[in-house]
Structures are given as C-alpha cells and as structure tokens.
Amino acid sequence: MSTVLMTAAPAARTASVQPAPAETRPVDPYRCVAFTVRADADPGTLPRLLELFAKRGLVPASVTSRLHGDAMTVEVEAVGLARAESDHIGNCLRQLPMVAQVRLAERTVPAELLGAELLACAE
C-alpha cells in the first residue's frame, strides 16, 4: 500500500508516491500455535474464525474442521505469531457468540522445517 502526498504549489499541484511503511508486527518465526475451537455447527462459523487471521494478513499453516452433531471442532495452526498476538487472537475467538471453547497450544518449529516444509507444523 502506498501513501500519496499532495502538495500545493502556487501554480500547480504535484503528487508523490511514498512507499508503504515496513511491517511493524512482531514475529516469532519458530513458534507454531495451534488454536482448537469448539463451536456451534453453523455455516458462518468457519469464515468468522478465519477472518481473525485474514484481517491480520496471516495464512494458517493448516485448518481442520470436524462436525460432531450440532457442534464442530476447528483446529487452526499458524507459524510466526508472537505470544501477545496469539493471545489476542485467542481472546477474539472467545468473543464470538457461536464459540464455546478455545484452547491454545504451542511448539517450536525447527529451522529446517521453515519454508517449503512449513506444513510439517501440523504433525
């Protein structure tokens, strides 16, 4: 995203394009966080859960959903979240009206699994 600055000159206006500021979100590249969510089985549940990751520009390493009658269990794993951010996402998940329970678990991803083998985090 770029920022456009308009400056007024006596005879004309000029626009200059500034680069977007560098991302300031703290990351922990070796931390894998698993969010396990028990919620109502509703068509809107899964999109609302994933929205909390998407609006932060995060792509989960894995997403698994299972139906259990009128309830569902969703597991979302994300790599690189700092503790404060994963705690915040967990608290936001708990605020959703269809969510009954949220659990967080974390583990360290070995450096050799980062990159092409990132999905090994799900094991």
C-alpha positions in Angstrom: 0.0 0.0 0.0 1.4 3.4 -0.9 0.7 6.8 0.5 0.0 9.7 -1.8 1.0 13.1 -0.6 -0.5 16.2 -2.3 1.4 19.4 -2.1 0.0 22.7 -3.2 2.3 24.9 -5.3 1.2 28.4 -6.3 0.5 27.4 -9.9 0.1 23.6 -9.8 -0.3 20.6 -7.6 2.1 17.7 -7.6 1.7 14.2 -6.2 4.5 12.0 -5.0 4.2 8.3 -4.1 5.7 7.2 -0.9 6.5 3.5 -0.2 4.3 1.8 2.4 5.8 1.7 5.9 7.6 -1.5 6.8 5.6 -4.1 8.7 6.0 -3.5 12.4 4.2 -6.6 13.6 6.4 -8.6 15.9 7.0 -12.2 14.8 8.5 -15.3 16.3 9.4 -17.3 13.2 10.0 -20.6 15.1 6.7 -20.6 17.1 3.8 -22.7 15.9 0.5 -22.0 17.6 -2.5 -24.4 17.4 -5.9 -22.9 18.1 -8.5 -25.6 18.9 -12.0 -24.1 18.8 -15.3 -25.8 19.8 -18.3 -24.0 18.4 -21.8 -24.3 17.0 -22.1 -26.1 13.6 -23.3 -23.1 11.6 -22.4 -22.1 8.1 -21.0 -18.8 9.3 -18.7 -20.2 12.0 -15.7 -21.2 9.9 -15.5 -17.9 7.9 -15.8 -15.9 11.1 -13.0 -17.8 12.8 -10.7 -17.5 9.8 -11.5 -13.8 9.4 -9.5 -13.1 12.6 -6.4 -14.4 10.8 -7.1 -12.9 7.4 -7.5 -9.4 8.7 -4.0 -9.6 10.1 -2.6 -10.8 6.8 -2.0 -14.3 8.2 -2.3 -17.5 6.2 -2.7 -20.5 8.5 -0.3 -23.4 8.0 -3.3 -25.8 8.4 -7.0 -25.7 9.0 -9.1 -28.7 10.0 -12.8 -28.8 10.7 -14.9 -31.7 12.1 -18.6 -31.9 12.7 -20.0 -33.5 15.9 -23.8 -33.4 15.6 -24.8 -29.8 16.2 -21.2 -28.7 17.2 -17.9 -28.6 15.4 -14.2 -28.6 16.3 -11.9 -26.4 14.2 -8.1 -26.6 14.5 -6.1 -23.7 13.0 -2.3 -23.7 13.1 -0.2 -20.6 12.5 3.5 -20.1 12.4 5.3 -16.9 13.4 2.9 -15.4 15.8 4.3 -13.6 18.8 2.8 -14.6 22.1 0.9 -11.3 22.5 -0.7 -11.7 19.1 -1.7 -15.3 19.5 -3.2 -14.5 22.9 -5.1 -11.6 21.4 -6.5 -13.8 18.6 -7.5 -16.4 21.2 -9.4 -13.8 23.2 -11.1 -12.5 20.0 -12.1 -16.1 19.2 -13.7 -16.4 22.6 -15.8 -13.3 22.0 -17.6 -14.8 19.0 -21.1 -15.8 20.0 -21.0 -19.3 18.5 -17.8 -20.3 20.2 -18.0 -22.5 23.3 -14.3 -23.1 24.0 -10.8 -22.0 22.7 -7.6 -23.8 23.6 -4.1 -22.7 22.5 -1.1 -25.0 22.3 2.4 -24.0 21.0 5.5 -25.7 19.9 8.8 -24.7 18.4 9.3 -25.4 14.7 12.9 -26.5 13.8 14.6 -24.1 11.4 14.9 -26.8 8.7 11.1 -27.1 8.6 10.5 -23.4 7.8 9.9 -22.6 4.1 8.8 -25.4 1.8 8.1 -27.9 4.5 6.1 -25.5 6.7 3.1 -27.8 6.8 5.1 -30.2 8.9 4.0 -27.9 11.8 0.6 -29.7 11.6 2.1 -33.0 12.7 
